[in-house]
Amino acid sequence: MALAPERISALSWQSRDALSRAPNDLKILPQAWDSAEALLALDADYVLFGAGEGFSSGPILTKAGKHSSAVEWGEDFTAVKNNFQNIGEAIGAQDQARRQIHDLDDRLRRLETRKATKPKVLYLSRSGGSAGPNTYVDAVIKAAGGQNIIETAGWINPDPEFLIALQPDLILTSYFHDGYDSAHSVPLRHKAVRKFISRHPRLEIPGSLWPCAGPDLIDAAELLHEKLEDLR
């Protein structure tokens, strides 16, 4: 959508969900999923799979004379830039990709801060999950000039007792308003966790900005940077 929206003939089966970033004029397009039969019926010249998809469908498309590739999984801004470059080359949109990468680098530079004090940030999803180093949430926190209070690498599901003992300067939440409800919605269902959240400054990041470290990751970083500047 960022490189060649006018050339899109179909979007993901998730394109009309609440978390979709597709504009209304693209949401009306046919929806696709990782099925060789369904993809061949769409008769697209090129298919872009999600990360981890296309292992069985891709070779079938190749035999039918169709081109395909998959989005690179990533947890940082480097992965975003790599995907811009790879997809740009695959669809002949190298110039657009270079412009997107240049714009991303410019926006990241504008977020750079030399302040010695970095506010401590705790991330909480609707399910009660959190994120430490080597996650795209951590990449956003660092780019925005904050310090991730979670030191355990990767995605974690901390116990409520662990959470309420932390002392963050800001709680960064996501999917509280646009996520899927479940029995695991600890921040919404656990009284002590709700009270803990209410005692701290909080910023809700729209879930649509950062699934799988997409290009809108920079928007999340800018929102967090602005909030952290207010705290300072």
VOTORKOL-503065 format. One record per residue (C-alpha): residue in three letters; z, y, x; residue number from 1. Coordinates in steps of 0.001 Angstrom, whole numbers, always signed. Example, Ala and Ser with C-alpha at 12.3 -4.5 7.8 and 13.67 -1.06 7.14 Angstrom:
# residues 2
PT_Ala_+7800_-4500_+12300_1
PT_Ser_+7140_-1060_+13670_2
***
This chain:
# residues 232
PT_Met_+0_+0_+0_1
PT_Ala_+664_+2363_+2914_2
PT_Leu_-2615_+1648_+4692_3
PT_Ala_-5298_+1068_+2062_4
PT_Pro_-4044_+1288_-1538_5
PT_Glu_-7546_+1772_-2907_6
PT_Arg_-8592_-1646_-1578_7
PT_Ile_-5837_-3664_-3246_8
PT_Ser_-7058_-6031_-5977_9
PT_Ala_-3776_-7875_-6664_10
PT_Leu_-109_-7572_-5753_11
PT_Ser_+2882_-9862_-5391_12
PT_Trp_+4432_-11574_-8411_13
PT_Gln_+7366_-9204_-7765_14
PT_Ser_+5262_-6042_-8122_15
PT_Arg_+6684_-5115_-11539_16
PT_Asp_+10342_-5840_-10754_17
PT_Ala_+12980_-3105_-10608_18
PT_Leu_+12963_-3270_-6798_19
PT_Ser_+9193_-2855_-6470_20
PT_Arg_+7878_+238_-4666_21
PT_Ala_+4437_-116_-6230_22
PT_Pro_+3295_+3031_-8071_23
PT_Asn_+2476_+2660_-11750_24
PT_Asp_-1272_+2682_-11188_25
PT_Leu_-936_-409_-8974_26
PT_Lys_+1617_-2232_-11112_27
PT_Ile_-1103_-2930_-13644_28
PT_Leu_-3040_-5018_-11107_29
PT_Pro_-3039_-8831_-11336_30
PT_Gln_-76_-10560_-9711_31
PT_Ala_-400_-13210_-7006_32
PT_Trp_+1805_-15899_-5490_33
PT_Asp_+1587_-18432_-2664_34
PT_Ser_-771_-20877_-4363_35
PT_Ala_-4179_-21610_-2895_36
PT_Glu_-5663_-22269_-6336_37
PT_Ala_-4363_-19007_-7781_38
PT_Leu_-5411_-17006_-4708_39
PT_Leu_-8926_-18416_-4693_40
PT_Ala_-9258_-17534_-8378_41
PT_Leu_-8517_-13895_-7508_42
PT_Asp_-11497_-13949_-5104_43
PT_Ala_-10004_-11459_-2638_44
PT_Asp_-11586_-11186_+816_45
PT_Tyr_-8210_-10925_+2544_46
PT_Val_-4755_-12180_+1595_47
PT_Leu_-1558_-10823_+3090_48
PT_Phe_+1287_-13324_+2771_49
PT_Gly_+4962_-12514_+2899_50
PT_Ala_+7001_-13619_+5902_51
PT_Gly_+7237_-17396_+5980_52
PT_Glu_+4457_-17903_+3418_53
PT_Gly_+920_-19192_+3608_54
PT_Phe_+1510_-22296_+5707_55
PT_Ser_-345_-24554_+3276_56
PT_Ser_-2438_-21963_+1432_57
PT_Gly_-3739_-20160_+4525_58
PT_Pro_-5833_-23051_+5942_59
PT_Ile_-7360_-23674_+2504_60
PT_Leu_-8351_-20017_+2238_61
PT_Thr_-9886_-20177_+5724_62
PT_Lys_-12046_-23145_+4711_63
PT_Ala_-13202_-21124_+1713_64
PT_Gly_-14255_-18257_+3984_65
PT_Lys_-11296_-15999_+3184_66
PT_His_-9170_-14204_+5766_67
PT_Ser_-5379_-14138_+5664_68
PT_Ser_-2306_-13340_+7714_69
PT_Ala_+1422_-13020_+7123_70
PT_Val_+3871_-10175_+7431_71
PT_Glu_+6029_-10551_+10536_72
PT_Trp_+9699_-11060_+9727_73
PT_Gly_+11796_-8405_+11378_74
PT_Glu_+15171_-6728_+11404_75
PT_Asp_+14366_-3394_+13050_76
PT_Phe_+11912_-515_+13267_77
PT_Thr_+9907_-2253_+15992_78
PT_Ala_+9005_-4956_+13486_79
PT_Val_+7881_-2293_+11010_80
PT_Lys_+5567_-789_+13619_81
PT_Asn_+4261_-4217_+14637_82
PT_Asn_+3370_-4964_+11031_83
PT_Phe_+1552_-1657_+10662_84
PT_Gln_-486_-2479_+13756_85
PT_Asn_-1195_-6111_+12864_86
PT_Ile_-2163_-5421_+9257_87
PT_Gly_-4209_-2380_+10278_88
PT_Glu_-6226_-4520_+12674_89
PT_Ala_-6676_-7273_+10090_90
PT_Ile_-8158_-4947_+7462_91
PT_Gly_-9918_-2452_+9705_92
PT_Ala_-7406_+334_+9074_93
PT_Gln_-6359_+938_+12685_94
PT_Asp_-6457_+4734_+12380_95
PT_Gln_-4228_+4710_+9308_96
PT_Ala_-1836_+2335_+11072_97
PT_Arg_-1619_+4601_+14121_98
PT_Arg_-841_+7565_+11886_99
PT_Gln_+1902_+5627_+10102_100
PT_Ile_+3448_+4559_+13419_101
PT_His_+3275_+8114_+14791_102
PT_Asp_+4938_+9458_+11644_103
PT_Leu_+7676_+6812_+11854_104
PT_Asp_+8387_+7659_+15502_105
PT_Asp_+8555_+11380_+14671_106
PT_Arg_+11020_+10787_+11867_107
PT_Leu_+13187_+8556_+14063_108
PT_Arg_+13282_+11239_+16772_109
PT_Arg_+14442_+13811_+14235_110
PT_Leu_+17405_+11576_+13417_111
PT_Glu_+18599_+11377_+17028_112
PT_Thr_+22066_+12829_+17548_113
PT_Arg_+24032_+13430_+20732_114
PT_Lys_+27370_+13750_+18978_115
PT_Ala_+30000_+11656_+20717_116
PT_Thr_+31803_+10738_+17501_117
PT_Lys_+29936_+8252_+15352_118
PT_Pro_+31293_+7629_+11862_119
PT_Lys_+32137_+4005_+11110_120
PT_Val_+29977_+2561_+8362_121
PT_Leu_+30585_-556_+6268_122
PT_Tyr_+27675_-2072_+4358_123
PT_Leu_+28310_-3940_+1115_124
PT_Ser_+25743_-5473_-1199_125
PT_Arg_+26315_-6207_-4869_126
PT_Ser_+27058_-9833_-3998_127
PT_Gly_+29786_-8840_-1532_128
PT_Gly_+27641_-9567_+1513_129
PT_Ser_+27634_-7405_+4608_130
PT_Ala_+25610_-7050_+7796_131
PT_Gly_+26343_-6799_+11487_132
PT_Pro_+24160_-6374_+14585_133
PT_Asn_+20616_-7799_+14555_134
PT_Thr_+19993_-6871_+10922_135
PT_Tyr_+17851_-4122_+9461_136
PT_Val_+20981_-2585_+7926_137
PT_Asp_+22436_-2250_+11411_138
PT_Ala_+19152_-709_+12615_139
PT_Val_+19423_+1914_+9871_140
PT_Ile_+23073_+2677_+10661_141
PT_Lys_+22281_+3187_+14354_142
PT_Ala_+19175_+5272_+13685_143
PT_Ala_+21199_+7492_+11343_144
PT_Gly_+23838_+8136_+14006_145
PT_Gly_+26571_+5862_+12688_146
PT_Gln_+28555_+2935_+14046_147
PT_Asn_+28521_-375_+12195_148
PT_Ile_+32127_-1404_+11582_149
PT_Ile_+31025_-5052_+11298_150
PT_Glu_+30753_-6557_+14783_151
PT_Thr_+29703_-10104_+13819_152
PT_Ala_+25945_-10482_+14287_153
PT_Gly_+23732_-11292_+11331_154
PT_Trp_+24338_-11432_+7602_155
PT_Ile_+27872_-12342_+6559_156
PT_Asn_+29938_-12860_+3397_157
PT_Pro_+33401_-11569_+4309_158
PT_Asp_+36488_-12452_+2290_159
PT_Pro_+37974_-9651_+157_160
PT_Glu_+41091_-9765_+2336_161
PT_Phe_+38975_-9013_+5400_162
PT_Leu_+37151_-6153_+3692_163
PT_Ile_+40154_-4247_+2404_164
PT_Ala_+41756_-4306_+5855_165
PT_Leu_+38835_-2329_+7323_166
PT_Gln_+38942_+1443_+7801_167
PT_Pro_+35382_+2759_+7475_168
PT_Asp_+34501_+6434_+7272_169
PT_Leu_+31741_+5589_+4795_170
PT_Ile_+30833_+2605_+2641_171
PT_Leu_+27105_+2038_+2363_172
PT_Thr_+26235_+47_-756_173
PT_Ser_+23041_-1350_-2191_174
PT_Tyr_+21835_-3245_-5279_175
PT_Phe_+24895_-2034_-7240_176
PT_His_+22611_-422_-9831_177
PT_Asp_+19278_-2202_-9372_178
PT_Gly_+20324_-5692_-8274_179
PT_Tyr_+20648_-8952_-10133_180
PT_Asp_+24037_-9697_-11673_181
PT_Ser_+25824_-12906_-10752_182
PT_Ala_+29255_-14470_-10577_183
PT_His_+29336_-13492_-6892_184
PT_Ser_+29337_-9740_-7556_185
PT_Val_+32590_-9319_-5610_186
PT_Pro_+32509_-5497_-5276_187
PT_Leu_+32134_-5177_-9046_188
PT_Arg_+34416_-7997_-10191_189
PT_His_+37259_-8044_-7630_190
PT_Lys_+39879_-5427_-8562_191
PT_Ala_+41213_-4922_-5024_192
PT_Val_+37691_-4530_-3582_193
PT_Arg_+36735_-2034_-6306_194
PT_Lys_+39850_-16_-5514_195
PT_Phe_+39077_-203_-1780_196
PT_Ile_+35575_+1154_-2370_197
PT_Ser_+36840_+3967_-4586_198
PT_Arg_+39101_+5244_-1797_199
PT_His_+36203_+5894_+613_200
PT_Pro_+33127_+8111_+657_201
PT_Arg_+30189_+6038_-524_202
PT_Leu_+26409_+6158_-402_203
PT_Glu_+24238_+3924_-2576_204
PT_Ile_+20874_+3107_-995_205
PT_Pro_+18208_+2031_-3519_206
PT_Gly_+17508_-1654_-2916_207
PT_Ser_+13773_-1000_-3043_208
PT_Leu_+13908_+911_+249_209
PT_Trp_+14692_-1961_+2552_210
PT_Pro_+13923_-5517_+1525_211
PT_Cys_+12755_-7425_+4627_212
PT_Ala_+12682_-4314_+6842_213
PT_Gly_+9699_-2705_+5132_214
PT_Pro_+8139_+655_+5996_215
PT_Asp_+10575_+2490_+3700_216
PT_Leu_+13402_+1598_+6078_217
PT_Ile_+13067_+5100_+7523_218
PT_Asp_+13827_+6592_+4087_219
PT_Ala_+17111_+4663_+4028_220
PT_Ala_+17955_+5950_+7523_221
PT_Glu_+17259_+9550_+6518_222
PT_Leu_+19470_+9275_+3427_223
PT_Leu_+22312_+7838_+5510_224
PT_His_+21844_+10463_+8254_225
PT_Glu_+22170_+13263_+5694_226
PT_Lys_+25365_+11722_+4293_227
PT_Leu_+26869_+11277_+7755_228
PT_Glu_+26091_+14894_+8612_229
PT_Asp_+28004_+15935_+5479_230
PT_Leu_+30991_+13853_+6631_231
PT_Arg_+30982_+15578_+10033_232
***
